[in-house]
């Protein structure tokens, strides 16, 4: 399409200080006559293209020209730079170099000082922050990986997996991979991955198109319904942790949350993180389990 060729010509002129019509024609697979017609269209559109005849001559852009007002609005430029900043924050290879090139292409400094993105959790070591770069390489090149993993029950397992995709969801990064231990596709929370190693072994598997990180809820899971009462003193945390549709504000200011949880150690450790500001109303079995855990904690002191 002509519009695509016109854009390619502009970028080629930006890349080369001087280039002949014949070189442009060879690069784009058209005739020199077509290139001259395209140059005329671009000139009419306001792109300052200079033509110099004779030895060493050719086509060039007016010195100092940039794409600011020609192709991208200020908002579009900022969006491009912010997307590159996100890549840079995840240690994407050469993102910093690309960010500098784009800022230069737009002819002014767009690297906003107001925005900094860091996906690593507080206190995470440098090696863990570099996991993102290693996994990106493993997914693209299809290298099998090994790592140590802490699951929701706090059990530690050694994993060998085929990495398929990285997903950022609900404040955290997740790795979607085929577990050779479970012979199934599993989701791993990045903050629980330790000792990541990229092997030289290749795999040839793709993520199914119908895969969903959040599977459809099924009643037959027999997951009990918890009714929790939270003090209004920690309303900020309740609204951070739960969707508003699960929260009901009672007349006395108490926040009632209805949610499904497994009767697992992870659930009770999570509820204990709210301290004295949460009370289990239902189910009775969960109340008894939490009471026993609280008694054991009290006996330690």
N, C-alpha and C positions, 0 to 999 in steps of 0.2 A: 504494500500500500504506500501511496506517495507520502502520507503524513508520517509514517514510520521512517521512510527514507530521509525526509527533511530533518527529523529529530536526530537521526544518525549522523547526518552531515554536520549539524551544529556541534555534536559531541566530538566528532573527529577534528573539527576546526579548533575546539577548545583544547584537545589533546596535543595538536601539532601547531607550532608557531607558524608554519608555512607548509602548504600542501598543494600540489597541482590538481587540476581538474581530471587529468588522466589517472592520477593515483586514487582519487576519490571514486572514479568510474570503475577501476579495477577492484577496489575494496567493496563496493556495493553491487557489482555485477551488472552495471548499466553502461550506456554509452556516454561519451564526454558531452555530447549535445544535450542529453537528459540532465546531466549535472549542471550545465549552464542555465537550463530552464529552471531547475530547482533553486539555484543561487539567486536568480532574478526574483523568484517568489519570496524567498527569505528576505531579500533586501527590501521588497515592497512591504513585508510584514514588520520591518523595523530592526532586523538583525544587521548590525554594521559589518558587512563583509567587504574587505579591501582586496582589490585585484592588482597585481603588479606583473607587467609583462617583461620579457627578456630573460637573460640568464639569471638563475637564482630566484626568479619570480614565482608567483603562484597565488593562492588564495589564503587569506588570513583574516582573523577577527580584529576589530579595532582594539588596541591595547587597553586593558582594564575592563573589557566587557565581561559580564557574568550573566547567569540565568535568573537573577533576582526578579526582574519584571517581565521576563519573556515566557517562562514556562511554569514556575512555581510561585504561589502566593506566599506571603510571610508566614501564614498559618501552616501551609503545606511544608515549608522549609523547616519550621520548628518541629512538626510531627516527625519528619525524616530524621532530624538530629536526635530527638528524644528516643526514637526506636533504636538508633545506633547506641545511645547511652545505655539502654536496657541490655543490649548485646554485650557492651563493654563491662557492665556490672556483673554479668554471668561468666566473665573471663573468656568470652568468645575470641578465638584467634584473630589477631590483627584488627580488631574492632576499633581500637584507639587510632591506629593509622588511617583507617577508612573514615573515621569521624573527622580527623584533621583534614583529609582530602575534600570531604563534602563541605566543610566549613569554608575552605579555601575556594571551592567552586562557586559558592554563593557570595564570595567576595567580602564577607564580614564574619566576625566571630559569633557563632551561634551556640557555643558550648555554655549553656546557661549555668550560672553558679548556684541558682536556686534549687536545682534538681540533682539529687544523688540517690541512686538506687542500689541497695545491698541486699541480696537474697539470702545471705548467710545468717544463721541465728547468732544470738549474743554469745560471745566467748568461743565461737567455732575457730579451730586452728586453721592456719594457712593451707595445710594439705587438704582439709575438707572443703575449703572454698574453691580449690582447684579441681574438685571432682567433676564440676560442670563441664570444664574444658575436656577432661579425659573421656567423659561419657559422650560428649558431642562427637569426638573422634571415633569412638567405638561404634556408635549408632550408624554414622555415615559409612564407615569402612567395614561394618559388620564383623567386629571382633567380639569373641566371647569374653565375658568378664567374670571375675571372682571377687567376692567381698564378704565381710562379716555383717550380719544384720541383727538388730534388736527389734523383735516384733511387739505387738500390743500387750502381750503377756510378759514382756521383759525377758523372754527366752532368747538366748544367743545362738544363732545358727550360721554355718558356713554355706555360702551360696555360689553356685555356678549358673550363669544365666546368659541369655541372648538379649541384649538391650535393643528395644524397639522404638521407644519414644520418651521424650521428657515433657511433662505437663506441669504447669503452674496452676494450682487450684486452691482456693480458700486459704490464703496466706502461706502456702507451702509448695515446694517442688516435689514431684513424684516421678519415679522411674517406672515405666511400663516395660516389662521384660518377660521372656519365656524362661521359667524356672526349670532347669534340668533335674532338679531335686524332686519337684512336684509334677513334672511333665504337664505344665499348664501355664497360661499367662497370668502373671501376678503383678500387683502394684506395690512398690516399695517407697516409703517416705525417705527422701534424701537425707534428712537430718539423722536418720537411724543407720545409715550406711557407714561402715568403717573399713579401713584396709582395702580400699578399692584397687584392683589390679587389672590391667588390660593385657590379655593373652594374645598370642600370634595365631590362635585358632580362629578360622572363619566359620560363619554360619550363613544360611540362605533362607531366612524366614521373614515374613512380612506381617505386620499387625493387621488382623482382620478388619475390613471396612466397617463392620457393624459393632466393633468394640466400643464400650462405653466405660469411662472411669467410674461413673456412678450408676451401677445396675439398678434396674427397676425394683422397687420395694415389693416384697412378697409377704403376705400374711403368714404363709406356712413356715416362715423362719422361726415362728414361736418366740420372737424377741419380746420380753415383757415391757409393758408401758410403765414408765416412771412418771409420777407426779411429784414435782419438786417445788418447794417454797423458798424463795430467795429474799433476803433482806434488801430493802430499797437502798441501803448504804452501798451496795455493790451493783447498782442498776447498770452502771457503765460496762461492767464486765459481762453481765448477763446478756446485754444487747450486742456485745462483741462476739459472744460465743454461740448464741442461738438466733435463728431467724425469727423475725417479729411475729410470724403466724403461729409460733409455738408458745408465745408469751401472753399471759393474761394478767392485767394489773387488778388486784383485789382492792376492796374499799379501804383497807388499812394501809395500803401502799405496798404490801407484799407482792412480789412478782411470782406468779404460778407458771411453771414451765411443764409442759407435757411432752415427753419424748421417749423414744424406744432405745433401750440399752441392753447389752448382754450382761448377765450376772458374772462379770469377769473382774480380775484384779485391776485391770486398766480402768474400768468404770469407777471403782471405789477409790482408787488413787486420784482420779480426776475429781471426783466429788469432794474428797478430803482437801483438795487444793483451795476450796471455797471456805474452809475453816468453819467457824460458828455461824456463817451467814447463809447456810443452806440446810434445809430439813427435808428428809424423804417422807412423803405422805403415803405413797404407794410405790411398789408392792411391799407387803409386810416382810417378806423374806429378805428384801434388800435392806430394810430398816434394821433387821437383826444382824445382818452381815456387817453393816457399817458400824453398828453399836459395838460389836465384838472387836473390830479393828481399832476403834477409838479407845476401847478398854485396854488393849495391848499397848497402844501408844502411851496412855496414862500410866500404866504400870512401869514403863521405862524410866519415869521421872519420880 
